[in-house]
């Protein structure tokens, strides 16, 4: 049986996007980026909401 992993980036106070709806407030440093990249490499399926999907189309 496969496992399900739920992952979400928020600040300690639950902040997700800036006042204008932008994610630019939280660029990851190299260590965090490497951790996220390693985690994504092991994923078989991604389930995204519409807005996040549209944001991620670039990649």
Predicted model as a PDB file, atoms N, CA, C, CB and O in Angstrom, pLDDT in the B-factor column:
MODEL        1                                                                  
ATOM      1  N   UNK A   1       0.830  -1.170   0.000  1.00 81.00           N  
ATOM      2  CA  UNK A   1       0.000   0.000   0.000  1.00 81.00           C  
ATOM      3  C   UNK A   1       0.884   1.246   0.000  1.00 81.00           C  
ATOM      4  CB  UNK A   1      -0.949  -0.009   1.205  1.00 81.00           C  
ATOM      5  O   UNK A   1       1.876   1.305   0.726  1.00 81.00           O  
ATOM      6  N   UNK A   2       0.529   2.230  -0.805  1.00 80.00           N  
ATOM      7  CA  UNK A   2       1.292   3.474  -0.866  1.00 80.00           C  
ATOM      8  C   UNK A   2       0.909   4.412   0.275  1.00 80.00           C  
ATOM      9  CB  UNK A   2       1.071   4.167  -2.214  1.00 80.00           C  
ATOM     10  O   UNK A   2      -0.197   4.347   0.812  1.00 80.00           O  
ATOM     11  N   UNK A   3       1.843   5.279   0.628  1.00 81.00           N  
ATOM     12  CA  UNK A   3       1.550   6.269   1.668  1.00 81.00           C  
ATOM     13  C   UNK A   3       1.101   7.573   1.021  1.00 81.00           C  
ATOM     14  CB  UNK A   3       2.791   6.509   2.571  1.00 81.00           C  
ATOM     15  O   UNK A   3       1.390   7.835  -0.147  1.00 81.00           O  
ATOM     16  N   UNK A   4       0.397   8.378   1.789  1.00 82.00           N  
ATOM     17  CA  UNK A   4      -0.051   9.698   1.344  1.00 82.00           C  
ATOM     18  C   UNK A   4       0.689  10.729   2.181  1.00 82.00           C  
ATOM     19  CB  UNK A   4      -1.616   9.864   1.478  1.00 82.00           C  
ATOM     20  O   UNK A   4       0.697  10.651   3.409  1.00 82.00           O  
ATOM     21  N   UNK A   5       1.312  11.697   1.510  1.00 79.00           N  
ATOM     22  CA  UNK A   5       2.026  12.766   2.198  1.00 79.00           C  
ATOM     23  C   UNK A   5       1.359  14.085   1.889  1.00 79.00           C  
ATOM     24  CB  UNK A   5       3.513  12.799   1.791  1.00 79.00           C  
ATOM     25  O   UNK A   5       1.144  14.419   0.723  1.00 79.00           O  
ATOM     26  N   UNK A   6       1.027  14.840   2.925  1.00 79.00           N  
ATOM     27  CA  UNK A   6       0.430  16.158   2.774  1.00 79.00           C  
ATOM     28  C   UNK A   6       1.513  17.171   3.107  1.00 79.00           C  
ATOM     29  CB  UNK A   6      -0.839  16.338   3.692  1.00 79.00           C  
ATOM     30  O   UNK A   6       2.119  17.103   4.176  1.00 79.00           O  
ATOM     31  N   UNK A   7       1.757  18.097   2.214  1.00 74.00           N  
ATOM     32  CA  UNK A   7       2.814  19.070   2.421  1.00 74.00           C  
ATOM     33  C   UNK A   7       2.310  20.460   2.071  1.00 74.00           C  
ATOM     34  CB  UNK A   7       4.053  18.716   1.584  1.00 74.00           C  
ATOM     35  O   UNK A   7       1.664  20.657   1.041  1.00 74.00           O  
ATOM     36  N   UNK A   8       2.612  21.431   2.942  1.00 72.00           N  
ATOM     37  CA  UNK A   8       2.152  22.799   2.710  1.00 72.00           C  
ATOM     38  C   UNK A   8       3.141  23.759   3.356  1.00 72.00           C  
ATOM     39  CB  UNK A   8       0.710  23.017   3.275  1.00 72.00           C  
ATOM     40  O   UNK A   8       3.566  23.551   4.492  1.00 72.00           O  
ATOM     41  N   UNK A   9       3.504  24.802   2.635  1.00 68.00           N  
ATOM     42  CA  UNK A   9       4.422  25.792   3.175  1.00 68.00           C  
ATOM     43  C   UNK A   9       3.677  26.993   3.738  1.00 68.00           C  
ATOM     44  CB  UNK A   9       5.398  26.241   2.105  1.00 68.00           C  
ATOM     45  O   UNK A   9       3.002  27.714   3.004  1.00 68.00           O  
ATOM     46  N   UNK A  10       3.802  27.206   5.045  1.00 70.00           N  
ATOM     47  CA  UNK A  10       3.180  28.356   5.709  1.00 70.00           C  
ATOM     48  C   UNK A  10       4.145  28.896   6.748  1.00 70.00           C  
ATOM     49  CB  UNK A  10       1.817  27.967   6.367  1.00 70.00           C  
ATOM     50  O   UNK A  10       5.058  28.194   7.182  1.00 70.00           O  
ATOM     51  N   UNK A  11       3.940  30.150   7.148  1.00 70.00           N  
ATOM     52  CA  UNK A  11       4.735  30.709   8.231  1.00 70.00           C  
ATOM     53  C   UNK A  11       4.171  30.215   9.568  1.00 70.00           C  
ATOM     54  CB  UNK A  11       4.744  32.268   8.168  1.00 70.00           C  
ATOM     55  O   UNK A  11       3.129  29.561   9.590  1.00 70.00           O  
ATOM     56  N   UNK A  12       4.834  30.515  10.657  1.00 74.00           N  
ATOM     57  CA  UNK A  12       4.384  30.059  11.971  1.00 74.00           C  
ATOM     58  C   UNK A  12       3.003  30.593  12.345  1.00 74.00           C  
ATOM     59  CB  UNK A  12       5.383  30.471  13.022  1.00 74.00           C  
ATOM     60  O   UNK A  12       2.284  29.966  13.122  1.00 74.00           O  
ATOM     61  N   UNK A  13       2.634  31.743  11.798  1.00 74.00           N  
ATOM     62  CA  UNK A  13       1.309  32.296  12.116  1.00 74.00           C  
ATOM     63  C   UNK A  13       0.249  31.897  11.085  1.00 74.00           C  
ATOM     64  CB  UNK A  13       1.388  33.817  12.205  1.00 74.00           C  
ATOM     65  O   UNK A  13      -0.852  32.448  11.090  1.00 74.00           O  
ATOM     66  N   UNK A  14       0.573  30.942  10.198  1.00 72.00           N  
ATOM     67  CA  UNK A  14      -0.397  30.440   9.231  1.00 72.00           C  
ATOM     68  C   UNK A  14      -0.465  31.235   7.948  1.00 72.00           C  
ATOM     69  CB  UNK A  14      -1.735  30.414   9.845  1.00 72.00           C  
ATOM     70  O   UNK A  14      -1.379  31.034   7.149  1.00 72.00           O  
ATOM     71  N   UNK A  15       0.475  32.130   7.731  1.00 72.00           N  
ATOM     72  CA  UNK A  15       0.508  32.988   6.552  1.00 72.00           C  
ATOM     73  C   UNK A  15       0.910  32.173   5.323  1.00 72.00           C  
ATOM     74  CB  UNK A  15       1.483  34.168   6.763  1.00 72.00           C  
ATOM     75  O   UNK A  15       1.930  31.484   5.345  1.00 72.00           O  
ATOM     76  N   UNK A  16       0.117  32.245   4.252  1.00 73.00           N  
ATOM     77  CA  UNK A  16       0.409  31.452   3.057  1.00 73.00           C  
ATOM     78  C   UNK A  16       0.808  32.333   1.882  1.00 73.00           C  
ATOM     79  CB  UNK A  16      -0.798  30.602   2.679  1.00 73.00           C  
ATOM     80  O   UNK A  16       1.831  32.072   1.249  1.00 73.00           O  
ATOM     81  N   UNK A  17       0.033  33.371   1.570  1.00 75.00           N  
ATOM     82  CA  UNK A  17       0.339  34.256   0.449  1.00 75.00           C  
ATOM     83  C   UNK A  17       0.365  35.704   0.931  1.00 75.00           C  
ATOM     84  CB  UNK A  17      -0.695  34.079  -0.693  1.00 75.00           C  
ATOM     85  O   UNK A  17      -0.199  36.034   1.975  1.00 75.00           O  
ATOM     86  N   UNK A  18       1.024  36.560   0.157  1.00 75.00           N  
ATOM     87  CA  UNK A  18       1.072  37.970   0.471  1.00 75.00           C  
ATOM     88  C   UNK A  18      -0.264  38.657   0.207  1.00 75.00           C  
ATOM     89  CB  UNK A  18       2.164  38.636  -0.325  1.00 75.00           C  
ATOM     90  O   UNK A  18      -1.187  38.038  -0.323  1.00 75.00           O  
ATOM     91  N   UNK A  19      -0.370  39.934   0.574  1.00 77.00           N  
ATOM     92  CA  UNK A  19      -1.622  40.672   0.394  1.00 77.00           C  
ATOM     93  C   UNK A  19      -2.112  40.689  -1.054  1.00 77.00           C  
ATOM     94  CB  UNK A  19      -1.448  42.087   0.877  1.00 77.00           C  
ATOM     95  O   UNK A  19      -3.315  40.778  -1.301  1.00 77.00           O  
ATOM     96  N   UNK A  20      -1.191  40.605  -2.003  1.00 80.00           N  
ATOM     97  CA  UNK A  20      -1.574  40.615  -3.416  1.00 80.00           C  
ATOM     98  C   UNK A  20      -1.732  39.205  -3.992  1.00 80.00           C  
ATOM     99  CB  UNK A  20      -0.542  41.381  -4.223  1.00 80.00           C  
ATOM    100  O   UNK A  20      -1.874  39.043  -5.204  1.00 80.00           O  
ATOM    101  N   UNK A  21      -1.707  38.185  -3.127  1.00 77.00           N  
ATOM    102  CA  UNK A  21      -1.862  36.799  -3.578  1.00 77.00           C  
ATOM    103  C   UNK A  21      -0.583  36.176  -4.097  1.00 77.00           C  
ATOM    104  CB  UNK A  21      -2.897  36.732  -4.644  1.00 77.00           C  
ATOM    105  O   UNK A  21      -0.627  35.120  -4.727  1.00 77.00           O  
ATOM    106  N   UNK A  22       0.565  36.808  -3.845  1.00 79.00           N  
ATOM    107  CA  UNK A  22       1.851  36.356  -4.357  1.00 79.00           C  
ATOM    108  C   UNK A  22       2.543  35.424  -3.354  1.00 79.00           C  
ATOM    109  CB  UNK A  22       2.749  37.561  -4.673  1.00 79.00           C  
ATOM    110  O   UNK A  22       2.399  35.590  -2.143  1.00 79.00           O  
ATOM    111  N   UNK A  23       3.296  34.443  -3.870  1.00 71.00           N  
ATOM    112  CA  UNK A  23       4.067  33.529  -3.034  1.00 71.00           C  
ATOM    113  C   UNK A  23       5.515  34.007  -2.856  1.00 71.00           C  
ATOM    114  CB  UNK A  23       4.050  32.127  -3.641  1.00 71.00           C  
ATOM    115  O   UNK A  23       6.312  33.306  -2.234  1.00 71.00           O  
ATOM    116  N   UNK A  24       5.867  35.171  -3.382  1.00 73.00           N  
ATOM    117  CA  UNK A  24       7.251  35.640  -3.394  1.00 73.00           C  
ATOM    118  C   UNK A  24       7.838  35.980  -2.041  1.00 73.00           C  
ATOM    119  CB  UNK A  24       7.348  36.819  -4.246  1.00 73.00           C  
ATOM    120  O   UNK A  24       9.026  36.289  -1.956  1.00 73.00           O  
ATOM    121  N   UNK A  25       7.054  35.934  -0.984  1.00 68.00           N  
ATOM    122  CA  UNK A  25       7.562  36.291   0.342  1.00 68.00           C  
ATOM    123  C   UNK A  25       8.447  35.218   0.945  1.00 68.00           C  
ATOM    124  CB  UNK A  25       6.418  36.568   1.271  1.00 68.00           C  
ATOM    125  O   UNK A  25       9.123  35.461   1.945  1.00 68.00           O  
ATOM    126  N   UNK A  26       8.454  34.038   0.353  1.00 67.00           N  
ATOM    127  CA  UNK A  26       9.166  32.930   0.979  1.00 67.00           C  
ATOM    128  C   UNK A  26      10.099  32.165   0.048  1.00 67.00           C  
ATOM    129  CB  UNK A  26       8.186  31.989   1.553  1.00 67.00           C  
ATOM    130  O   UNK A  26       9.911  30.965  -0.154  1.00 67.00           O  
ATOM    131  N   UNK A  27      11.105  32.833  -0.526  1.00 74.00           N  
ATOM    132  CA  UNK A  27      12.041  32.060  -1.350  1.00 74.00           C  
ATOM    133  C   UNK A  27      12.866  31.129  -0.450  1.00 74.00           C  
ATOM    134  CB  UNK A  27      12.980  33.011  -2.168  1.00 74.00           C  
ATOM    135  O   UNK A  27      13.426  31.584   0.548  1.00 74.00           O  
ATOM    136  N   UNK A  28      12.951  29.840  -0.783  1.00 75.00           N  
ATOM    137  CA  UNK A  28      13.673  28.899   0.079  1.00 75.00           C  
ATOM    138  C   UNK A  28      15.183  29.054  -0.056  1.00 75.00           C  
ATOM    139  CB  UNK A  28      13.269  27.464  -0.252  1.00 75.00           C  
ATOM    140  O   UNK A  28      15.691  29.390  -1.126  1.00 75.00           O  
ATOM    141  N   UNK A  29      15.893  28.804   1.040  1.00 84.00           N  
ATOM    142  CA  UNK A  29      17.348  28.778   0.937  1.00 84.00           C  
ATOM    143  C   UNK A  29      17.742  27.433   0.311  1.00 84.00           C  
ATOM    144  CB  UNK A  29      18.033  28.983   2.352  1.00 84.00           C  
ATOM    145  O   UNK A  29      16.882  26.588   0.063  1.00 84.00           O  
ATOM    146  N   UNK A  30      19.023  27.240   0.061  1.00 90.00           N  
ATOM    147  CA  UNK A  30      19.472  26.036  -0.662  1.00 90.00           C  
ATOM    148  C   UNK A  30      19.131  24.739   0.064  1.00 90.00           C  
ATOM    149  CB  UNK A  30      20.968  26.101  -0.887  1.00 90.00           C  
ATOM    150  O   UNK A  30      18.762  23.753  -0.573  1.00 90.00           O  
ATOM    151  N   UNK A  31      19.252  24.731   1.399  1.00 91.00           N  
ATOM    152  CA  UNK A  31      18.969  23.509   2.149  1.00 91.00           C  
ATOM    153  C   UNK A  31      17.480  23.137   2.073  1.00 91.00           C  
ATOM    154  CB  UNK A  31      19.396  23.679   3.614  1.00 91.00           C  
ATOM    155  O   UNK A  31      17.141  21.969   1.879  1.00 91.00           O  
ATOM    156  N   UNK A  32      16.604  24.122   2.225  1.00 83.00           N  
ATOM    157  CA  UNK A  32      15.161  23.867   2.145  1.00 83.00           C  
ATOM    158  C   UNK A  32      14.776  23.451   0.730  1.00 83.00           C  
ATOM    159  CB  UNK A  32      14.358  25.120   2.571  1.00 83.00           C  
ATOM    160  O   UNK A  32      13.954  22.552   0.547  1.00 83.00           O  
ATOM    161  N   UNK A  33      15.364  24.098  -0.266  1.00 85.00           N  
ATOM    162  CA  UNK A  33      15.067  23.757  -1.656  1.00 85.00           C  
ATOM    163  C   UNK A  33      15.488  22.324  -1.965  1.00 85.00           C  
ATOM    164  CB  UNK A  33      15.770  24.732  -2.610  1.00 85.00           C  
ATOM    165  O   UNK A  33      14.759  21.590  -2.633  1.00 85.00           O  
ATOM    166  N   UNK A  34      16.659  21.929  -1.482  1.00 90.00           N  
ATOM    167  CA  UNK A  34      17.156  20.560  -1.696  1.00 90.00           C  
ATOM    168  C   UNK A  34      16.236  19.537  -1.019  1.00 90.00           C  
ATOM    169  CB  UNK A  34      18.602  20.416  -1.155  1.00 90.00           C  
ATOM    170  O   UNK A  34      15.942  18.491  -1.597  1.00 90.00           O  
ATOM    171  N   UNK A  35      15.785  19.835   0.199  1.00 87.00           N  
ATOM    172  CA  UNK A  35      14.864  18.953   0.903  1.00 87.00           C  
ATOM    173  C   UNK A  35      13.553  18.796   0.123  1.00 87.00           C  
ATOM    174  CB  UNK A  35      14.584  19.492   2.315  1.00 87.00           C  
ATOM    175  O   UNK A  35      13.057  17.683  -0.049  1.00 87.00           O  
ATOM    176  N   UNK A  36      13.002  19.907  -0.342  1.00 82.00           N  
ATOM    177  CA  UNK A  36      11.748  19.859  -1.105  1.00 82.00           C  
ATOM    178  C   UNK A  36      11.929  19.104  -2.415  1.00 82.00           C  
ATOM    179  CB  UNK A  36      11.237  21.278  -1.387  1.00 82.00           C  
ATOM    180  O   UNK A  36      11.067  18.316  -2.804  1.00 82.00           O  
ATOM    181  N   UNK A  37      13.043  19.341  -3.094  1.00 87.00           N  
ATOM    182  CA  UNK A  37      13.320  18.654  -4.358  1.00 87.00           C  
ATOM    183  C   UNK A  37      13.447  17.153  -4.146  1.00 87.00           C  
ATOM    184  CB  UNK A  37      14.598  19.202  -4.999  1.00 87.00           C  
ATOM    185  O   UNK A  37      12.909  16.370  -4.929  1.00 87.00           O  
ATOM    186  N   UNK A  38      14.152  16.745  -3.098  1.00 90.00           N  
ATOM    187  CA  UNK A  38      14.296  15.318  -2.795  1.00 90.00           C  
ATOM    188  C   UNK A  38      12.941  14.686  -2.482  1.00 90.00           C  
ATOM    189  CB  UNK A  38      15.260  15.115  -1.613  1.00 90.00           C  
ATOM    190  O   UNK A  38      12.671  13.558  -2.893  1.00 90.00           O  
ATOM    191  N   UNK A  39      12.088  15.412  -1.754  1.00 84.00           N  
ATOM    192  CA  UNK A  39      10.761  14.910  -1.419  1.00 84.00           C  
ATOM    193  C   UNK A  39       9.908  14.729  -2.677  1.00 84.00           C  
ATOM    194  CB  UNK A  39      10.065  15.863  -0.439  1.00 84.00           C  
ATOM    195  O   UNK A  39       9.215  13.722  -2.820  1.00 84.00           O  
ATOM    196  N   UNK A  40       9.961  15.700  -3.580  1.00 84.00           N  
ATOM    197  CA  UNK A  40       9.148  15.658  -4.803  1.00 84.00           C  
ATOM    198  C   UNK A  40       9.597  14.529  -5.726  1.00 84.00           C  
ATOM    199  CB  UNK A  40       9.225  17.001  -5.543  1.00 84.00           C  
ATOM    200  O   UNK A  40       8.768  13.939  -6.419  1.00 84.00           O  
ATOM    201  N   UNK A  41      10.879  14.222  -5.749  1.00 88.00           N  
ATOM    202  CA  UNK A  41      11.386  13.153  -6.618  1.00 88.00           C  
ATOM    203  C   UNK A  41      10.769  11.792  -6.292  1.00 88.00           C  
ATOM    204  CB  UNK A  41      12.900  13.066  -6.502  1.00 88.00           C  
ATOM    205  O   UNK A  41      10.682  10.924  -7.160  1.00 88.00           O  
ATOM    206  N   UNK A  42      10.344  11.609  -5.048  1.00 85.00           N  
ATOM    207  CA  UNK A  42       9.784  10.328  -4.625  1.00 85.00           C  
ATOM    208  C   UNK A  42       8.277  10.241  -4.833  1.00 85.00           C  
ATOM    209  CB  UNK A  42      10.105  10.087  -3.177  1.00 85.00           C  
ATOM    210  O   UNK A  42       7.687   9.187  -4.595  1.00 85.00           O  
ATOM    211  N   UNK A  43       7.649  11.316  -5.266  1.00 86.00           N  
ATOM    212  CA  UNK A  43       6.193  11.360  -5.408  1.00 86.00           C  
ATOM    213  C   UNK A  43       5.771  10.729  -6.730  1.00 86.00           C  
ATOM    214  CB  UNK A  43       5.680  12.812  -5.321  1.00 86.00           C  
ATOM    215  O   UNK A  43       6.380  10.983  -7.768  1.00 86.00           O  
ATOM    216  N   UNK A  44       4.732   9.910  -6.687  1.00 86.00           N  
ATOM    217  CA  UNK A  44       4.209   9.284  -7.894  1.00 86.00           C  
ATOM    218  C   UNK A  44       3.104  10.101  -8.533  1.00 86.00           C  
ATOM    219  CB  UNK A  44       3.701   7.903  -7.582  1.00 86.00           C  
ATOM    220  O   UNK A  44       2.958  10.089  -9.755  1.00 86.00           O  
ATOM    221  N   UNK A  45       2.316  10.817  -7.727  1.00 84.00           N  
ATOM    222  CA  UNK A  45       1.184  11.605  -8.219  1.00 84.00           C  
ATOM    223  C   UNK A  45       1.107  12.899  -7.422  1.00 84.00           C  
ATOM    224  CB  UNK A  45      -0.154  10.805  -8.111  1.00 84.00           C  
ATOM    225  O   UNK A  45       1.277  12.894  -6.202  1.00 84.00           O  
ATOM    226  N   UNK A  46       0.853  13.999  -8.104  1.00 82.00           N  
ATOM    227  CA  UNK A  46       0.653  15.298  -7.452  1.00 82.00           C  
ATOM    228  C   UNK A  46      -0.816  15.677  -7.560  1.00 82.00           C  
ATOM    229  CB  UNK A  46       1.560  16.400  -8.092  1.00 82.00           C  
ATOM    230  O   UNK A  46      -1.409  15.558  -8.633  1.00 82.00           O  
ATOM    231  N   UNK A  47      -1.403  16.128  -6.474  1.00 83.00           N  
ATOM    232  CA  UNK A  47      -2.773  16.617  -6.483  1.00 83.00           C  
ATOM    233  C   UNK A  47      -2.717  18.087  -6.080  1.00 83.00           C  
ATOM    234  CB  UNK A  47      -3.705  15.779  -5.515  1.00 83.00           C  
ATOM    235  O   UNK A  47      -2.384  18.418  -4.942  1.00 83.00           O  
ATOM    236  N   UNK A  48      -3.047  18.969  -7.034  1.00 84.00           N  
ATOM    237  CA  UNK A  48      -2.965  20.405  -6.808  1.00 84.00           C  
ATOM    238  C   UNK A  48      -4.321  21.052  -7.003  1.00 84.00           C  
ATOM    239  CB  UNK A  48      -1.937  21.040  -7.739  1.00 84.00           C  
ATOM    240  O   UNK A  48      -5.137  20.579  -7.794  1.00 84.00           O  
ATOM    241  N   UNK A  49      -4.558  22.132  -6.282  1.00 86.00           N  
ATOM    242  CA  UNK A  49      -5.740  22.942  -6.540  1.00 86.00           C  
ATOM    243  C   UNK A  49      -5.547  23.723  -7.835  1.00 86.00           C  
ATOM    244  CB  UNK A  49      -6.022  23.901  -5.358  1.00 86.00           C  
ATOM    245  O   UNK A  49      -4.434  23.806  -8.356  1.00 86.00           O  
ATOM    246  N   UNK A  50      -6.628  24.292  -8.350  1.00 90.00           N  
ATOM    247  CA  UNK A  50      -6.564  24.990  -9.638  1.00 90.00           C  
ATOM    248  C   UNK A  50      -5.560  26.133  -9.635  1.00 90.00           C  
ATOM    249  CB  UNK A  50      -7.930  25.521 -10.006  1.00 90.00           C  
ATOM    250  O   UNK A  50      -4.755  26.238 -10.560  1.00 90.00           O  
ATOM    251  N   UNK A  51      -5.586  26.989  -8.625  1.00 86.00           N  
ATOM    252  CA  UNK A  51      -4.687  28.154  -8.615  1.00 86.00           C  
ATOM    253  C   UNK A  51      -3.225  27.742  -8.492  1.00 86.00           C  
ATOM    254  CB  UNK A  51      -5.053  29.094  -7.468  1.00 86.00           C  
ATOM    255  O   UNK A  51      -2.361  28.314  -9.156  1.00 86.00           O  
ATOM    256  N   UNK A  52      -2.945  26.752  -7.645  1.00 83.00           N  
ATOM    257  CA  UNK A  52      -1.563  26.288  -7.524  1.00 83.00           C  
ATOM    258  C   UNK A  52      -1.121  25.613  -8.811  1.00 83.00           C  
ATOM    259  CB  UNK A  52      -1.412  25.323  -6.336  1.00 83.00           C  
ATOM    260  O   UNK A  52       0.016  25.797  -9.246  1.00 83.00           O  
ATOM    261  N   UNK A  53      -1.997  24.837  -9.422  1.00 88.00           N  
ATOM    262  CA  UNK A  53      -1.677  24.200 -10.699  1.00 88.00           C  
ATOM    263  C   UNK A  53      -1.302  25.253 -11.737  1.00 88.00           C  
ATOM    264  CB  UNK A  53      -2.866  23.354 -11.200  1.00 88.00           C  
ATOM    265  O   UNK A  53      -0.300  25.112 -12.439  1.00 88.00           O  
ATOM    266  N   UNK A  54      -2.106  26.304 -11.831  1.00 90.00           N  
ATOM    267  CA  UNK A  54      -1.807  27.369 -12.804  1.00 90.00           C  
ATOM    268  C   UNK A  54      -0.491  28.063 -12.486  1.00 90.00           C  
ATOM    269  CB  UNK A  54      -2.941  28.400 -12.832  1.00 90.00           C  
ATOM    270  O   UNK A  54       0.249  28.437 -13.396  1.00 90.00           O  
ATOM    271  N   UNK A  55      -0.194  28.238 -11.202  1.00 85.00           N  
ATOM    272  CA  UNK A  55       1.083  28.845 -10.797  1.00 85.00           C  
ATOM    273  C   UNK A  55       2.250  27.942 -11.176  1.00 85.00           C  
ATOM    274  CB  UNK A  55       1.099  29.120  -9.276  1.00 85.00           C  
ATOM    275  O   UNK A  55       3.295  28.430 -11.607  1.00 85.00           O  
ATOM    276  N   UNK A  56       2.082  26.626 -11.020  1.00 82.00           N  
ATOM    277  CA  UNK A  56       3.163  25.676 -11.258  1.00 82.00           C  
ATOM    278  C   UNK A  56       3.326  25.289 -12.729  1.00 82.00           C  
ATOM    279  CB  UNK A  56       2.929  24.442 -10.446  1.00 82.00           C  
ATOM    280  O   UNK A  56       4.261  24.559 -13.058  1.00 82.00           O  
ATOM    281  N   UNK A  57       2.462  25.745 -13.610  1.00 86.00           N  
ATOM    282  CA  UNK A  57       2.575  25.395 -15.031  1.00 86.00           C  
ATOM    283  C   UNK A  57       3.926  25.751 -15.612  1.00 86.00           C  
ATOM    284  CB  UNK A  57       1.495  26.085 -15.823  1.00 86.00           C  
ATOM    285  O   UNK A  57       4.391  25.076 -16.530  1.00 86.00           O  
ATOM    286  N   UNK A  58       4.571  26.786 -15.108  1.00 84.00           N  
ATOM    287  CA  UNK A  58       5.880  27.203 -15.582  1.00 84.00           C  
ATOM    288  C   UNK A  58       6.874  26.036 -15.520  1.00 84.00           C  
ATOM    289  CB  UNK A  58       6.393  28.392 -14.753  1.00 84.00           C  
ATOM    290  O   UNK A  58       7.689  25.870 -16.427  1.00 84.00           O  
ATOM    291  N   UNK A  59       6.809  25.235 -14.464  1.00 74.00           N  
ATOM    292  CA  UNK A  59       7.736  24.127 -14.265  1.00 74.00           C  
ATOM    293  C   UNK A  59       7.209  22.854 -14.868  1.00 74.00           C  
ATOM    294  CB  UNK A  59       8.011  23.922 -12.797  1.00 74.00           C  
ATOM    295  O   UNK A  59       7.866  21.816 -14.792  1.00 74.00           O  
TER     296      UNK A  59                                                      
ENDMDL                                                                          
END                                                                             
